[in-house]
Amino acid sequence: MIAEIGNFALILGLVLALVQAIVPWWGLKRNNPLLLQVTRRVAIAQFGFIFFSFLILTYLFVTSDFSVANVFQNSHTTKPLMYKIAGVWSNHEGSMLLWVLILALFGAILARPGSKMPEGLRIRALGIQGLIGFAFILFLVFTSNPFDRIFPTPLDGLGLNPLLQDPGLVFHPPFLYLGYVGLSTAFSLAAAGLLEGKIDRIWAGHVRPWVLSAWCFLTFGIALGSWWAYHELGWGGWWFWDPVENASFMPWLFATALFHSLRVVEKREALKTWTSLLAILAFSFSLIGTFLVRSGILTSVHAFAVDPTRGVFLLVLLTLAIGGALALFGYRAPKLKPLGSFSPISREGGIMINNLVIVSACLTVFLGTFYPLFIDALTGNKISVGAPYFNITFLPIMIPALVILGIAIALPWKRGNLKDVLYGLRYAFISALVIGTIVAWFFWTESLVAIFGVILAAWIAGATLTDLANRIRLEGPVKEVLARAIRLPKAFLGMAIAHFGVAVIVVAITGASFWRVETIGMMDIGDTLQAGDLTIKLDKAFLAREENYEKLQGEFTIWKGSEVVTTLTAQKRFYPVRGIETTEAGIKSTFWGDYYLTLGPRAKDGKLAVHFFRNPLVPWLWFGAILLVIGGGVTLIGGHRPARSGSEDETS
Amino acid sequence: MKRLGFYMPIALFAGIVVYLAIGLTLDPNKLPSMLIDKPVPEFVLPAIEGFDQGLSSSDLKGKVSLVNIWGSWCVACIIEHPLLMELAKNNTITIYGIDWKDPPGAGAAWLLKEGNPYTLIGDDADGRVAIDFGVTGAPETFIADKDGRIRYKYIGPITPEVWNEIILPIVEELQR
């Protein structure tokens, strides 16, 4: 009975989404404020019903109602409460409900009373948001209904994949969805702006907070996913260029380009067509990513039960949504006129180049992700594109963007003098070279790219700090300097924090890629293994039985010369309910990097396969990602208010 | 002309949609084996716990055989198991098993419960040999000819239809 109520609430949400998709256009045509009022109320009510339906599914999971097929397949009575709740979004149907819930949430926030957004823009955007919502709830109800029942009711569920029983993965999907579903508002507002013919500084000011908040969530979601893969998969790496990872990374790149170019529209009323296209593309890539993950067309291993109707349904949805928006772009964008001149040597010029670089880099990721599919469609050959492709294409393309980043933040809007700016950055440049030399001297490695990576990171950090120092003006009494530092505009502070985060991430990636030390060996108790200047000793190994798994545990000591650096405990777990084996890596994080050890299978003679990594600077990666999120957040809450128009746009 | 440029994005997108649509009709699981018509990779596998003899590539020479990749953890393997048992009982064909990524003892326990259709079984606990075979998942079945060359690879459980329509004709052809 309860499942049916959930289903009913979902269907009511579907009906309301349809109302939200139709009424605004009618209201705008008739110029009827009552109908516009209805649109806003409906958007909020739609969220209410979907939220209710989501709560019911959660309740079904918590109470282990195995008469619901979805609960049976993904839960188990003995599971801890946290994982029962997380079970709601650990599967296709439930995560699609979460997707739709977040879409409705953003619609409701857009419709909230007291919004300063021009009414024409808001109502049109709500209409488009309703259309997307209608299509996806339709998909949910008819091809992936999470409330479907099974009969007879089984006694217990199949359990959640133990790999997914990790705190990182409890929070990873909600944040990821808040990110890429959040980009739907940018899409709707871009389409609404194009329909209205008003892509201007007011428009940009209203779109930017939406993009920035979605970007913060997406950054955090991707970082959590990467952290989970690093800690739980036991492969020693944190990014694998897997199609599913790329599906979230491409919208992230577009969103990054987008909020930079929105700034240009806001400041200079330039790059209007480019920005509106980016806003459409950012969410379009979220949709393509969703399609990629859900249709099973790129699943590399074992897609057992992929329902072909889902793929077709999603492809039709995606074609209508993206095709419709791009057609609108083709029709309306030529009418957008830029104001003012556009000089290449200026802040906006720098942002433009960075935008082009980021988008090209994103296209190489797109090509690599879809290449196997193109080849298969054309020739029938099955190939796969791996990390080497991405590493040699994506990374070099990104380098100019990072070099220019340092210069662009120092350039003024409108028109700058390159010579002055470069002279102002002389200390940043020199200190980057000095740091590069010091690193090369003490930690020499064969690869010059590694040294270049360090210099690049130091350059970005140096340029960011120089800019910060110039803004604060480091002169006069310390008290006054501090007072000036506190009074810095939050938008500026946020930008500086985020750019500093970029520097931290660049040096972390460089360190973890080029200074990694790795050894594999078969070990008996008492054996040692050499990895660079480190010695790994197996002290203890035993088999034991836990509540719902069996484990093989190895305990190790890491020595540097005659000194103990750390001890590590690694496990291999076997879960009989699902027949799945997981690896619990032994990880010790220090400021300068991680000691990372995983166990392989035990051989016949009792020896253990041991895989040891020294992963330098990996903790910096998480720290850098957190800086990005904090930077975005500070800019967002930092009182940067959208430019106000006159009064004619403000009807509420 | 300049206006047409604004329709470029949608034109590109239309092209992508065509590929995605074709992609939907393709099955990513249907991988051809690179090993077809090549000799089986050289391997020597130990016996699983409770058995005396393992399996090596030289065992495959002399007669047409099936090499079946399975594991006690593999749910789909149970589906094809009765058919394999029947083939073994009627001496239709020699079936060799590779016990893939099983913890010690698990494979033998499973065979005790479900019955053993295999003439010889190799223990591929770390999955190294399965990698050489290009195995993507269990169950997977290779048809080897009299010279120990791989002539066909089937991914997924062998149902009676698959046996009668795909595998048996190839086996009969090879046995001639």
Interface residues (C-beta under 8 A of the other chain):
Chain A: T273 L277 I280 L281 S284 F291 S295 G296 I297 L298 T299 S300 V301 H302 A303 F304 P308 G311 V312 L315 L318 T319 I322 G323 L326 A327 F329 G330 Y331 A333 P334 F370 L373 F374 D376 A377 K382 E550 F574 G579 I580 E581 G600 P601 R602 A603 K604 A609
Chain B: K2 R3 F6 Y7 P9 I10 F13 A14 I16 V17 Y19 L20 A21 I22 G23 L24 L26 P28 N29 L31 P32 P46 G71 S72 W73 C74 V75 A76 K101 P103 P104 A125 D126 T136 G137
